[in-house]
Amino acid sequence: METWVEQREAFRGPVFTVVTGAAMLDDGQRARRDVVRHRGGVGVVPVLDGQVLLVRQFRIAVERETIEIPAGLREPGETLAACAARELAEEVGYAAERLIPLLKYATSPGFTDETTAIFLALDLHPVTATPDWDERLHQVALPLATLPEALTNGTFEDGKTLIGLYAALAWLSATPAEG
């Protein structure tokens, strides 16, 4: 086990904060630690008429377009389900009659406390899409039947998308009437 013995905020931005300092290890030694504090977010796997609705967007960090599940940051005080419903509407223009929580995972616990909750969205009906002002999203619909191949051939690089699609396929295969 480790415990902080000193820490200070090294950076504060609108999405995350970086804390740096020293931790005491279980054997009494001190080690430097840098941690990204993040408010977390959600990803949503929307299924409509045998297709999954995704978004294609340019990601400057990797300098290329990626295909991802709709997702976003959790607002202060917002429940995970409310965040998932909001992001689904904003990014692909749908609301779900059923929003099923699939899992919640730590994105990279070696350096951040960020968690992402994944939801499956079923029984969709259209609403007005309202992406954030700085998002340039293009909707992509892929047949569910093509997902196993797409998951293994490198179509998806984004972690939440890979985890979300695998989890959704597992849920749908355990509930055959849904797929």
Contacts in CASP RR format, 6 or more apart in sequence:
PFRMAT RR
TARGET T0000
AUTHOR 0000-0000-0000
METHOD contacts of the structure
MODEL  1
METWVEQREAFRGPVFTVVTGAAMLDDGQRARRDVVRHRGGVGVVPVLDG
QVLLVRQFRIAVERETIEIPAGLREPGETLAACAARELAEEVGYAAERLI
PLLKYATSPGFTDETTAIFLALDLHPVTATPDWDERLHQVALPLATLPEA
LTNGTFEDGKTLIGLYAALAWLSATPAEG
1 26 0 8 1.000
2 23 0 8 1.000
2 24 0 8 1.000
2 25 0 8 1.000
2 26 0 8 1.000
2 31 0 8 1.000
2 33 0 8 1.000
3 23 0 8 1.000
3 24 0 8 1.000
4 21 0 8 1.000
4 22 0 8 1.000
4 23 0 8 1.000
4 24 0 8 1.000
4 33 0 8 1.000
5 22 0 8 1.000
5 23 0 8 1.000
5 24 0 8 1.000
5 30 0 8 1.000
6 21 0 8 1.000
6 22 0 8 1.000
7 19 0 8 1.000
7 20 0 8 1.000
7 21 0 8 1.000
7 22 0 8 1.000
7 33 0 8 1.000
8 19 0 8 1.000
8 20 0 8 1.000
8 21 0 8 1.000
9 17 0 8 1.000
9 18 0 8 1.000
9 19 0 8 1.000
10 18 0 8 1.000
10 19 0 8 1.000
10 20 0 8 1.000
10 34 0 8 1.000
11 17 0 8 1.000
11 18 0 8 1.000
12 18 0 8 1.000
15 38 0 8 1.000
15 39 0 8 1.000
15 73 0 8 1.000
16 36 0 8 1.000
16 37 0 8 1.000
16 38 0 8 1.000
16 39 0 8 1.000
16 112 0 8 1.000
16 114 0 8 1.000
17 36 0 8 1.000
17 37 0 8 1.000
18 34 0 8 1.000
18 35 0 8 1.000
18 36 0 8 1.000
18 37 0 8 1.000
19 34 0 8 1.000
19 35 0 8 1.000
19 37 0 8 1.000
20 32 0 8 1.000
20 33 0 8 1.000
20 34 0 8 1.000
20 35 0 8 1.000
21 32 0 8 1.000
21 33 0 8 1.000
21 34 0 8 1.000
22 30 0 8 1.000
22 31 0 8 1.000
22 32 0 8 1.000
22 33 0 8 1.000
23 30 0 8 1.000
23 31 0 8 1.000
23 32 0 8 1.000
23 33 0 8 1.000
24 30 0 8 1.000
25 31 0 8 1.000
34 111 0 8 1.000
35 111 0 8 1.000
35 112 0 8 1.000
35 113 0 8 1.000
36 111 0 8 1.000
36 112 0 8 1.000
36 113 0 8 1.000
36 114 0 8 1.000
37 112 0 8 1.000
37 113 0 8 1.000
38 112 0 8 1.000
38 113 0 8 1.000
38 114 0 8 1.000
39 73 0 8 1.000
39 74 0 8 1.000
39 76 0 8 1.000
40 73 0 8 1.000
40 74 0 8 1.000
40 114 0 8 1.000
40 115 0 8 1.000
40 116 0 8 1.000
41 71 0 8 1.000
41 72 0 8 1.000
41 73 0 8 1.000
41 74 0 8 1.000
41 80 0 8 1.000
41 83 0 8 1.000
41 114 0 8 1.000
41 115 0 8 1.000
41 116 0 8 1.000
41 117 0 8 1.000
42 71 0 8 1.000
42 72 0 8 1.000
42 74 0 8 1.000
42 80 0 8 1.000
42 83 0 8 1.000
42 84 0 8 1.000
42 87 0 8 1.000
42 116 0 8 1.000
42 117 0 8 1.000
42 118 0 8 1.000
42 119 0 8 1.000
43 69 0 8 1.000
43 70 0 8 1.000
43 71 0 8 1.000
43 72 0 8 1.000
43 84 0 8 1.000
43 87 0 8 1.000
43 116 0 8 1.000
43 117 0 8 1.000
43 118 0 8 1.000
43 119 0 8 1.000
43 160 0 8 1.000
43 164 0 8 1.000
44 69 0 8 1.000
44 70 0 8 1.000
44 71 0 8 1.000
44 84 0 8 1.000
44 87 0 8 1.000
44 88 0 8 1.000
44 99 0 8 1.000
44 118 0 8 1.000
44 119 0 8 1.000
44 120 0 8 1.000
44 121 0 8 1.000
45 52 0 8 1.000
45 69 0 8 1.000
45 102 0 8 1.000
45 118 0 8 1.000
45 119 0 8 1.000
45 120 0 8 1.000
45 121 0 8 1.000
45 164 0 8 1.000
45 165 0 8 1.000
45 167 0 8 1.000
45 168 0 8 1.000
46 52 0 8 1.000
46 53 0 8 1.000
46 69 0 8 1.000
46 70 0 8 1.000
46 88 0 8 1.000
46 92 0 8 1.000
46 94 0 8 1.000
46 96 0 8 1.000
46 121 0 8 1.000
46 124 0 8 1.000
47 53 0 8 1.000
47 120 0 8 1.000
47 121 0 8 1.000
47 122 0 8 1.000
47 124 0 8 1.000
47 144 0 8 1.000
47 168 0 8 1.000
47 172 0 8 1.000
47 178 0 8 1.000
47 179 0 8 1.000
48 94 0 8 1.000
48 124 0 8 1.000
48 141 0 8 1.000
50 143 0 8 1.000
50 144 0 8 1.000
50 179 0 8 1.000
51 141 0 8 1.000
51 142 0 8 1.000
51 143 0 8 1.000
51 144 0 8 1.000
52 69 0 8 1.000
52 141 0 8 1.000
52 142 0 8 1.000
52 144 0 8 1.000
52 147 0 8 1.000
52 165 0 8 1.000
52 168 0 8 1.000
53 70 0 8 1.000
53 92 0 8 1.000
53 94 0 8 1.000
53 124 0 8 1.000
53 139 0 8 1.000
53 140 0 8 1.000
53 141 0 8 1.000
54 67 0 8 1.000
54 68 0 8 1.000
54 69 0 8 1.000
54 70 0 8 1.000
54 139 0 8 1.000
54 140 0 8 1.000
54 141 0 8 1.000
54 142 0 8 1.000
54 161 0 8 1.000
55 67 0 8 1.000
55 68 0 8 1.000
55 69 0 8 1.000
55 70 0 8 1.000
55 91 0 8 1.000
55 92 0 8 1.000
55 137 0 8 1.000
55 138 0 8 1.000
55 139 0 8 1.000
55 140 0 8 1.000
56 65 0 8 1.000
56 66 0 8 1.000
56 67 0 8 1.000
56 68 0 8 1.000
56 137 0 8 1.000
56 138 0 8 1.000
56 139 0 8 1.000
56 140 0 8 1.000
57 65 0 8 1.000
57 66 0 8 1.000
57 68 0 8 1.000
57 135 0 8 1.000
57 136 0 8 1.000
57 137 0 8 1.000
57 138 0 8 1.000
58 64 0 8 1.000
58 65 0 8 1.000
58 136 0 8 1.000
59 65 0 8 1.000
59 66 0 8 1.000
62 157 0 8 1.000
66 156 0 8 1.000
66 157 0 8 1.000
66 158 0 8 1.000
66 161 0 8 1.000
67 140 0 8 1.000
67 155 0 8 1.000
67 156 0 8 1.000
67 158 0 8 1.000
67 161 0 8 1.000
68 156 0 8 1.000
68 158 0 8 1.000
68 160 0 8 1.000
68 161 0 8 1.000
69 118 0 8 1.000
69 158 0 8 1.000
69 160 0 8 1.000
69 161 0 8 1.000
69 164 0 8 1.000
69 165 0 8 1.000
70 87 0 8 1.000
70 88 0 8 1.000
70 90 0 8 1.000
70 91 0 8 1.000
70 92 0 8 1.000
71 87 0 8 1.000
71 91 0 8 1.000
71 116 0 8 1.000
71 160 0 8 1.000
72 83 0 8 1.000
72 87 0 8 1.000
73 83 0 8 1.000
74 80 0 8 1.000
74 83 0 8 1.000
75 83 0 8 1.000
78 86 0 8 1.000
80 101 0 8 1.000
80 104 0 8 1.000
80 117 0 8 1.000
80 119 0 8 1.000
81 99 0 8 1.000
81 101 0 8 1.000
81 119 0 8 1.000
83 117 0 8 1.000
84 99 0 8 1.000
84 117 0 8 1.000
84 119 0 8 1.000
84 121 0 8 1.000
85 95 0 8 1.000
85 96 0 8 1.000
85 99 0 8 1.000
88 94 0 8 1.000
88 95 0 8 1.000
88 96 0 8 1.000
88 99 0 8 1.000
88 121 0 8 1.000
89 95 0 8 1.000
89 127 0 8 1.000
89 128 0 8 1.000
89 129 0 8 1.000
89 130 0 8 1.000
90 129 0 8 1.000
90 130 0 8 1.000
90 131 0 8 1.000
90 132 0 8 1.000
91 129 0 8 1.000
91 131 0 8 1.000
91 135 0 8 1.000
91 137 0 8 1.000
92 129 0 8 1.000
92 139 0 8 1.000
93 126 0 8 1.000
93 127 0 8 1.000
93 128 0 8 1.000
93 129 0 8 1.000
94 121 0 8 1.000
94 124 0 8 1.000
94 125 0 8 1.000
94 126 0 8 1.000
94 127 0 8 1.000
95 124 0 8 1.000
95 125 0 8 1.000
95 126 0 8 1.000
95 127 0 8 1.000
96 121 0 8 1.000
96 122 0 8 1.000
96 123 0 8 1.000
96 124 0 8 1.000
97 122 0 8 1.000
97 123 0 8 1.000
97 124 0 8 1.000
97 125 0 8 1.000
98 120 0 8 1.000
98 121 0 8 1.000
98 122 0 8 1.000
98 123 0 8 1.000
99 119 0 8 1.000
99 120 0 8 1.000
99 121 0 8 1.000
100 119 0 8 1.000
100 120 0 8 1.000
100 121 0 8 1.000
100 122 0 8 1.000
100 171 0 8 1.000
101 117 0 8 1.000
101 118 0 8 1.000
101 119 0 8 1.000
102 118 0 8 1.000
102 119 0 8 1.000
102 120 0 8 1.000
102 164 0 8 1.000
102 167 0 8 1.000
102 168 0 8 1.000
102 171 0 8 1.000
103 117 0 8 1.000
103 118 0 8 1.000
103 163 0 8 1.000
103 164 0 8 1.000
103 167 0 8 1.000
104 115 0 8 1.000
104 116 0 8 1.000
104 117 0 8 1.000
104 118 0 8 1.000
105 115 0 8 1.000
105 116 0 8 1.000
105 118 0 8 1.000
105 163 0 8 1.000
106 113 0 8 1.000
106 114 0 8 1.000
106 115 0 8 1.000
107 114 0 8 1.000
107 115 0 8 1.000
107 116 0 8 1.000
107 159 0 8 1.000
107 160 0 8 1.000
108 114 0 8 1.000
116 160 0 8 1.000
116 163 0 8 1.000
118 160 0 8 1.000
118 163 0 8 1.000
118 164 0 8 1.000
118 167 0 8 1.000
118 168 0 8 1.000
120 167 0 8 1.000
120 168 0 8 1.000
120 171 0 8 1.000
120 172 0 8 1.000
122 178 0 8 1.000
131 137 0 8 1.000
142 150 0 8 1.000
144 169 0 8 1.000
144 172 0 8 1.000
144 179 0 8 1.000
147 165 0 8 1.000
147 169 0 8 1.000
148 169 0 8 1.000
150 156 0 8 1.000
151 162 0 8 1.000
151 165 0 8 1.000
151 166 0 8 1.000
151 169 0 8 1.000
156 162 0 8 1.000
156 165 0 8 1.000
171 178 0 8 1.000
172 178 0 8 1.000
172 179 0 8 1.000
END
